[in-house]
Amino acid sequence: MQGELFPTSPNKGEQARRKLLLAALKKIGEKGYENASVREIADEAGQNVAAIAYYFGNKEKLYATVLEGIGGYLGGIFGAIAEETLTKLQNGTLDPTGAVDVLRRMLRTLLGQQMEDEEFEKIRLVMIREQSSPSESFDVLYKKALKPLHELFTTVLGVATGEDPTATVTILRAHALFGQVLAFKIARTTILRRLGVKKLSPEHLATISMILDEHLGLICPGLKGATP
C-alpha cells in the first residue's frame, strides 16, 4: 500500500520525535485531546516529558504536527491520481468517461487503503474525533488534505455528471459517495456482525468494489445534463 505515516529516519533525534508523534496519535485517539496528558504521551513513547517541549514546544503544537502528518499521509495516498487528474483538468482533456474512471480509482484507493493498510488504522480514531468534535487544529488537517481531496473529487464528479462542481448539490453528492466507502471503516462492527465474520475478506472487498462501480455507473450517466 502507498504512503507512510510519520516517515522513519536513521537519525536518533528524528526517531524520538516520531515515537512522540505515534504516541500522541494513539493516546489522543483513545482518550481525546483534553484527556490525554503529556505524561501519558511521553510514557507511551518511552521519552521524558521535556522531550515534547524540546521537539514541538507544547502539546498543542505536537497535536498540530500529528494532524499535519495525517494530512501528508492522506495526500500521498492519492498523490499520483491527483497529479494526473489535475493535469487533465488543466488541459481540458478529461471527458465524462475518463472522469467516471477517476472517481472509481479514488474510491477503490480509499477502500483498499482503509481496509488493508495498518497505517490507516492508526489514524482512524483521531479522524473520527476530529469529525465529531473538531479541535482548534482541525484546519491543519482540513487545509492540507481533506479540502483539496474533496474539491478534486467534486470537480471530477462535475465533469462526469455535467453538474456545476461548485453547486451545493454536487458537493453534497461527492460527500455522500465518499461516505459509502468510509462507512465500512467507521461502522465496521455493524457490517462484521451482519455478515457473521471477524474480518472482511478479499472477496468481500472485491464485492464492495463492484458495488461502488455499479453506483457510479448508475449515478453519473443518469445525472448527465440534469439540472439540480
N, C-alpha and C positions, 0 to 999 in steps of 0.2 A: 504493500500500500504506500501511498505517497505521503510526504510530509513528516516532519519530526517536531515534537513539542519541546521547546527549550533545547536547541541543539547541544550535543555534547562537545567537550573540549578537553585536550590533554592538560591544559593549564589548571593547576590546583585551585587557584582563586576562582576561576570560572566554574569549576566543578562544585565548589562550596556554594557559589551563587545559584547554580542550577538546582542543587539539593534544597535550598531555601524556597525557590520558586515552586518546585514539585510539592514540597511540604505545605506551603501556603495554599496551593491548589487543592490538595487533599483535605486539609483541615477546614478551610473556608467552605469547600463544597459540602462537607459533612455537617458543619455547625453554623455556617453563616459568617459573614464578615465581623459582625459585632461580637459574636460569641467565641470566635477562635482567637485565643490570646497569642501574643508574640512568643510567650514562653512555650506554649504548645507547638507552635510552628517551628521554633528553634530546636526543641527536643526531637520533633519528628525528623528534622533534617540532620540531627547529630551535630548541631552547631550551638554556639553560645548566643545569647540574646543580642549581645553587642554586634554580632555579625550582620544582623538585619539593618542596624543603623549604618554600619560601615559600607555595605553594598547598595543599600536602597535609600537610606535616610530615615525612613519611618515605615510603619505598617501600611499606610495609605499608598505610598509610592511603590511598596512591594506588590500590593494587590494590583495597582495600575499596570505594573510590569507583567504580572501574570496575565491580565486581560489583553495586553498588547501581544504577548506571546501566543495566546489563543487566536487572536486575530491573524497573526502571521501564519500560524499553522493552517487555519481555515483558508486563507488566501493561497497558500501553497497547494492545497488540495485541488483547487480549481484553476491554478495558475496557467497551465497550458491551454485549457479550454477557453479561459477568459481572454488570453492574449490573441489566440487565433480568431475568436469571435469578434473582439473589438476591432481587429484589423479589417475583417469583412464588413462590419457595420460602417467603419470609416470610409471604406472603398465603395460602399453601396452594392456589394456582391452577395449579401445574404438574402436569399429568397425565402418564401414561406416554407418550402420543403426542407431547405437547409436549416431553417430556424427550428422546426419541429425536431430535427435530428440533434441540434444543440441542446434543446430542452431535455430530450431523452438522456443524453450523455450527462448532463448536470444532475438530473435526478438519480440516475444509476450510480454516478460517482458518489453522491451523498449517501445513498443507501449502502453501497459497499463499504464506504469508509466508516460509517457509524456502526455497522453491524460486525465488521471484521477487524477493525484496527484498534488495538489496545490503547493507543494514544487518544483516540476519540472518547473512549470510555472514561479516561481520566478527567476530561473536561465536562462530562455530562451534568454532574450535579451543580457545578458553578454556572453553567449555561442556563439550567432550569431556574436557579435562584435569581440570576440577573434578569430573566424574563418576567418572573413573578413579582420580584421586589428589587428593581434596579438600584445599584449603588451609585454613589457620586462619580464613580469611574466607568460607568456603563458606556459613556460616549467614546471612551478609548477603543472599546471593542466594536461599537457601532460604526464609528467612522473608518476604522482600519479594515474591517471585513464585512460586517453584516450589511451596511448600507450599499457599498459598491456591488456586492454579490446580488443583493435584492434588486438593485437598479438594473444590473445586467440581465438578470432573468426576466424582469418585467419588460425591458426593451425588446428582448428576443421574442417574448410572448406576443408583444405587439406586432412584430413582423409576421409571426405565424398566424395570428388571428385577424389582422387588419385593424385592430383596435389602437387607439391612442395610448402609447405607453405611459403617458403622464396622467391619464384619467384614473379616477378613484377606483372604478370597476376593474381596471386592468391590474392595478397594484394589489387590490384585494384578491383577484383571481390568482395572481402569482403567489401570494401568501398561502392561499388555500392549496395550491399544487405542492408547494414546499411542505406544508403541514401534513399532507398524506404520507410523506416519507418519514418525517420526524416522529409521527405517532408510533412507529414501530420501535423507536428507542424510548421515548418518554412514557408511553403506555405499554411497554413491553410485557409487564407481568400479566396484564389482561389477555393479550393475544397468546402468550405461552399457556395460560390456564385454559383458554378456549380450544387450543389445539392439543392440549394434553401432553406437552413436551417441556423439557427443561431448557432447550436452546433451539433457535431457528436453524434449520439445516441448509446446506447449499441448495437443495431442492426447493425449500421454502423461499429462499432469496430469489431463485430463478422465477418462481411463480409471481412473487411480488413485482419483479422487474417487468414481467409480461403484463401484469395488471396496470402498472404505471404507463407502459407503452400504449395499452388499449385506451386508457383515459385520455392521453394526449391525442391519440388517433381519432377519438370521438369528439373531443372538445374543440381542437384547433380548426379542422375543416368546417365544423358546424357553426363556428363563430365568424369565419372568414367573411368580411364585408358587412357584418352585422353592426347595427348602431346601438350603443349602450342605452 
